[in-house]
């Protein structure tokens, strides 16, 4: 989500500038677990965790280093990061009230190797390593690896994207001897079709998407919260204008919303950019 950079930076600054209170101690532990388990994986959204809301902003800047050539893989550097704040509701945003603190944030830079294969499919593998922070100090080391098979094609006026992915995240907590894992198999589809015309050259591009995640080894949940569902479904709607208007050097992103059915970790998601 490239256009979440400004929000992520602003939230991080608030987390460093706003003093913590004793009441935030329980939130920090819960946010840490959520951060490890979901923040960089689910994307920006407002999630209901055991009856409490957490607002997560995720961003994954990437830089191409080498273009694939002669059956050799391309290389891309990527740095997924996220910040989380408890007790932030959608109504707060409409009223202009930003989160008063950051409960956790993480960064997990790495390298991706991607290779075009038959029938316009692209095979991508990656390794990543980083850290999670709570209360201004690191509380866990993060390691990740995985493989992804994706394809985008056009059928008439409809753009069609498919994705199949297997990823593993390992968490090494500094505060104790325990560790945790997050294994996920993902299947996703994204359909985009032009709908309402806007003048002679532009139109509204309406998209619908679905994500089916299978998590055979769900990560540990915060105290008092049930474990995430091993099978999770997310469905959503996105809108954007094509051709997309320019905002200086950037293009206007896709905007939308979705809902994730994941047991105690269910919640609404704000989509900025591609949904997956």
C-alpha positions as CSV (number, residue, x, y, z in Angstrom):
1,X,0.0,0.0,0.0
2,X,2.3,2.7,-1.2
3,X,0.0,5.6,-0.5
4,X,-0.2,4.7,3.2
5,X,3.3,6.1,3.8
6,X,2.2,9.5,5.1
7,X,-0.3,7.9,7.5
8,X,2.3,5.4,8.7
9,X,4.9,8.0,9.3
10,X,2.4,10.2,11.1
11,X,1.3,7.4,13.4
12,X,4.9,6.4,14.2
13,X,5.7,10.0,15.2
14,X,2.6,10.1,17.4
15,X,3.8,6.9,19.1
16,X,7.1,8.5,19.9
17,X,5.8,11.8,21.0
18,X,2.8,10.9,23.1
19,X,3.6,9.5,26.6
20,X,2.2,6.2,27.6
21,X,-0.2,5.6,30.5
22,X,-0.4,2.6,32.8
23,X,-3.7,1.7,31.3
24,X,-2.0,1.0,28.0
25,X,0.1,-1.9,29.4
26,X,-2.4,-4.6,28.5
27,X,-3.0,-3.0,25.1
28,X,0.7,-3.3,24.3
29,X,0.8,-7.0,24.9
30,X,-2.3,-7.6,22.8
31,X,-1.1,-5.3,20.0
32,X,2.3,-7.1,19.9
33,X,0.6,-10.4,19.2
34,X,-1.7,-8.9,16.6
35,X,1.2,-7.1,15.0
36,X,3.2,-10.3,14.7
37,X,0.3,-12.3,13.5
38,X,-1.6,-10.1,11.2
39,X,-0.4,-6.5,10.7
40,X,1.9,-6.9,7.7
41,X,-0.2,-9.8,6.4
42,X,-3.8,-8.5,6.4
43,X,-3.2,-4.9,5.4
44,X,-4.7,-1.6,6.5
45,X,-8.0,-2.0,8.4
46,X,-10.0,-1.7,11.6
47,X,-10.2,-5.1,13.3
48,X,-12.4,-6.2,16.2
49,X,-10.1,-8.2,18.6
50,X,-12.0,-9.7,21.5
51,X,-14.5,-6.9,21.6
52,X,-11.8,-4.2,21.2
53,X,-10.9,-2.3,18.0
54,X,-7.4,-1.9,16.6
55,X,-6.5,0.3,13.7
56,X,-3.7,-1.1,11.5
57,X,-1.9,0.8,8.7
58,X,0.4,-1.3,6.5
59,X,2.7,-0.2,3.8
60,X,5.1,-2.3,1.6
61,X,7.4,-0.1,-0.5
62,X,9.4,-2.1,-3.2
63,X,12.3,-1.4,-5.5
64,X,13.1,-3.4,-8.6
65,X,16.9,-4.2,-8.7
66,X,17.1,-6.6,-11.6
67,X,14.6,-7.4,-14.5
68,X,14.2,-11.1,-15.3
69,X,16.1,-12.2,-18.4
70,X,17.0,-15.4,-20.2
71,X,15.2,-17.6,-17.6
72,X,17.0,-15.8,-14.8
73,X,14.8,-14.4,-12.0
74,X,14.3,-10.7,-11.4
75,X,15.2,-9.3,-8.0
76,X,13.1,-6.9,-5.9
77,X,13.8,-5.3,-2.5
78,X,10.7,-4.9,-0.3
79,X,10.2,-3.6,3.2
80,X,6.7,-4.4,4.6
81,X,5.9,-2.3,7.7
82,X,2.9,-1.6,9.8
83,X,1.7,0.4,12.8
84,X,-1.3,-0.4,15.1
85,X,-3.4,1.7,17.5
86,X,-6.2,0.4,19.8
87,X,-9.6,2.0,20.3
88,X,-9.8,3.8,17.0
89,X,-13.2,3.6,15.3
90,X,-14.3,4.7,11.7
91,X,-16.4,7.6,13.2
92,X,-13.2,9.0,14.6
93,X,-11.7,9.5,11.2
94,X,-14.8,11.4,9.9
95,X,-14.6,13.7,12.9
96,X,-10.9,14.4,12.3
97,X,-9.7,12.6,15.4
98,X,-6.4,10.7,14.8
99,X,-5.2,7.9,17.1
100,X,-3.5,9.3,20.2
101,X,-0.8,6.7,20.4
102,X,0.9,3.8,18.5
103,X,0.7,0.5,20.4
104,X,3.0,-1.5,18.1
105,X,4.8,-1.2,14.8
106,X,7.0,-3.6,12.8
107,X,9.2,-3.6,9.8
108,X,10.3,-6.7,7.9
109,X,12.6,-5.9,4.9
110,X,13.7,-8.6,2.5
111,X,14.4,-9.6,-1.0
112,X,12.1,-11.2,-3.6
113,X,13.0,-13.3,-6.6
114,X,10.4,-13.4,-9.4
115,X,10.4,-15.3,-12.7
116,X,7.8,-15.2,-15.5
117,X,6.6,-18.7,-16.3
118,X,4.2,-20.2,-18.8
119,X,0.8,-18.6,-19.7
120,X,1.6,-15.2,-18.2
121,X,2.1,-16.6,-14.7
122,X,4.8,-15.2,-12.4
123,X,6.5,-17.3,-9.7
124,X,7.8,-15.3,-6.8
125,X,9.8,-16.4,-3.7
126,X,11.1,-14.3,-0.8
127,X,13.0,-14.2,2.4
128,X,12.5,-11.4,5.0
129,X,13.8,-10.5,8.5
130,X,12.9,-7.6,10.8
131,X,11.6,-6.7,14.2
132,X,8.5,-5.7,16.1
133,X,8.4,-2.8,18.5
134,X,6.1,-2.0,21.5
135,X,6.4,0.8,24.0
136,X,9.3,2.2,22.1
137,X,11.5,-0.9,22.4
138,X,11.9,-4.1,20.3
139,X,10.0,-7.0,21.6
140,X,10.5,-9.6,19.0
141,X,12.5,-10.6,15.9
142,X,10.6,-11.6,12.8
143,X,11.6,-14.0,10.0
144,X,9.6,-14.9,6.9
145,X,9.8,-16.9,3.7
146,X,7.3,-18.0,1.1
147,X,6.4,-18.6,-2.5
148,X,3.7,-17.1,-4.7
149,X,2.2,-17.8,-8.1
150,X,0.2,-15.0,-9.7
151,X,-1.4,-14.0,-13.0
152,X,-3.2,-11.0,-14.4
153,X,-5.1,-11.2,-17.7
154,X,-7.9,-9.4,-19.6
155,X,-11.1,-11.0,-20.7
156,X,-12.9,-8.5,-22.8
157,X,-13.2,-5.4,-20.7
158,X,-12.7,-7.2,-17.5
159,X,-9.2,-7.5,-15.8
160,X,-8.8,-10.7,-13.9
161,X,-6.1,-11.4,-11.3
162,X,-5.4,-14.7,-9.5
163,X,-3.0,-15.5,-6.7
164,X,-1.9,-18.6,-4.9
165,X,0.6,-18.2,-2.0
166,X,2.2,-20.1,0.8
167,X,4.0,-18.1,3.5
168,X,5.6,-18.7,6.8
169,X,6.5,-16.1,9.5
170,X,8.5,-17.0,12.6
171,X,8.5,-14.8,15.8
172,X,11.2,-14.9,18.4
173,X,10.1,-13.0,21.4
174,X,12.8,-11.2,23.4
175,X,10.8,-11.1,26.6
176,X,10.6,-14.9,27.1
177,X,11.9,-18.2,25.8
178,X,8.8,-18.9,23.7
179,X,8.5,-18.4,20.0
180,X,5.6,-18.5,17.6
181,X,4.9,-19.3,13.9
182,X,2.3,-18.2,11.4
183,X,1.8,-20.5,8.4
184,X,-0.7,-19.4,5.8
185,X,-1.9,-20.7,2.4
186,X,-3.8,-18.1,0.4
187,X,-6.0,-18.2,-2.7
188,X,-7.3,-14.9,-4.0
189,X,-9.1,-13.4,-7.0
190,X,-9.7,-9.8,-8.1
191,X,-12.1,-8.8,-10.9
192,X,-12.2,-5.2,-12.3
193,X,-14.7,-3.9,-14.8
194,X,-15.4,-0.4,-16.2
195,X,-18.8,0.9,-15.2
196,X,-19.8,4.5,-15.0
197,X,-18.3,6.8,-17.8
198,X,-16.8,10.1,-16.7
199,X,-16.5,12.3,-19.7
200,X,-15.0,11.2,-22.9
201,X,-11.8,9.7,-21.7
202,X,-12.3,8.3,-18.1
203,X,-14.6,5.8,-16.4
204,X,-15.1,4.3,-13.0
205,X,-13.4,0.9,-12.6
206,X,-15.4,-1.2,-10.2
207,X,-13.7,-4.2,-8.6
208,X,-14.7,-7.1,-6.4
209,X,-12.3,-9.4,-4.7
210,X,-12.2,-12.5,-2.5
211,X,-9.4,-13.9,-0.4
212,X,-9.5,-17.4,1.2
213,X,-6.8,-18.0,3.8
214,X,-6.1,-21.3,5.4
215,X,-4.0,-21.0,8.6
216,X,-3.2,-24.5,9.9
217,X,-1.0,-23.1,12.6
218,X,-2.6,-19.9,13.9
219,X,-0.3,-17.7,16.0
220,X,-0.9,-17.2,19.7
221,X,-3.7,-14.7,20.6
222,X,-3.6,-12.1,23.4
223,X,-4.8,-13.1,26.8
224,X,-8.6,-13.4,27.0
225,X,-9.0,-13.6,23.2
226,X,-9.8,-16.8,21.3
227,X,-7.4,-18.2,18.7
228,X,-7.9,-17.0,15.1
229,X,-10.1,-19.2,12.9
230,X,-7.9,-21.6,10.8
231,X,-10.1,-20.8,7.7
232,X,-10.6,-17.1,7.0
233,X,-12.6,-15.5,4.2
234,X,-12.4,-11.8,3.1
235,X,-14.7,-10.2,0.5
236,X,-14.7,-6.6,-0.6
237,X,-15.4,-3.9,-3.2
238,X,-13.0,-1.3,-4.7
239,X,-13.4,1.7,-6.9
240,X,-11.0,3.8,-8.9
241,X,-10.9,6.0,-12.0
242,X,-9.2,4.9,-15.2
243,X,-7.0,6.3,-16.5
244,X,-6.0,7.2,-12.9
245,X,-5.4,10.9,-12.2
246,X,-1.9,12.0,-11.3
247,X,-1.1,13.4,-7.8
248,X,2.3,14.9,-8.5
249,X,4.6,11.9,-9.1
250,X,1.9,9.4,-7.8
251,X,-1.3,8.1,-9.4
252,X,-4.6,8.1,-7.5
253,X,-5.0,4.7,-5.8
254,X,-7.8,2.2,-5.7
255,X,-10.1,2.8,-2.7
256,X,-12.5,0.3,-1.1
257,X,-13.5,-1.8,1.8
258,X,-13.8,-5.4,2.7
259,X,-14.8,-7.6,5.6
260,X,-12.8,-10.5,7.0
261,X,-14.5,-13.5,8.6
262,X,-11.9,-14.8,11.0
263,X,-13.6,-15.7,14.3
264,X,-12.4,-13.4,17.1
265,X,-10.1,-11.6,14.6
266,X,-12.9,-10.6,12.3
267,X,-13.2,-7.0,11.2
268,X,-13.6,-4.4,8.5
269,X,-10.6,-3.5,6.2
270,X,-9.9,-0.2,4.4
271,X,-8.4,-1.0,1.0
272,X,-6.0,1.5,-0.4
273,X,-4.3,0.2,-3.6
274,X,-4.5,-3.4,-4.6
275,X,-6.4,-5.7,-2.1
276,X,-3.6,-8.3,-2.1
